[in-house]
Amino acid sequence: MDNKRTIDDIDYQILVILQEKARIPNAEVSRQVGMAPSAVLERIRKLEDRGIIEGYEVRLNPQPFNQGLMAFVQVSVQSSCHADLAIALSTVTGVQDVHQVAGEDGYLLKLRVADNAELGRVIAEEIYPLDGVHLTKTSIVLNTIKETRKIDLNRLSL
């Protein structure tokens, strides 16, 4: 189903508001879109049911949790790689994202760990031993300029 085609102007306004501040009270969303709170709540429930809204998250500062080092690890796989590898990679310590990518690499991982020593341990002891892993290439993040999970709703064509 093409969910994009099922979003009207009011749904769009609600999504913009919720992406900016997911914990905004329903009454405030209602005020901003000019609808009754019950009608807005019903629209939000429908957006959730249709999978347009996948969930709500709290973004935590990684520093207090001793996860201040972010790294991206490209994992090249052997040609006989199976889907089980992707599942195994998703359970590795510190892995936040697992993306299957085109090109010579099979997967791109985003990790948050304490420091270089933990990163080295995770690669050596948890990633390399996995069946199908051929080699890895790691990039350590020095500074994050922008990081977001928001969808650019300005590009949405209704």
Buried (B, 14 or more C-beta within 10 A) or exposed (E): EEEEEEBEEBBBBBBBBBBEEEEEEEEEBBEBBEBEBEEBBEBBEEBEEEEBBEEEEEEEEBEEEEBEBBBBBBBBBEEEBEEEBBEBBEEBBBBEEBEBEEEEBBBBBBBBBBEEEBBEBBBEEBBEEBEBBBEBEBEEEEEEEEEEEEEEEEEEEE
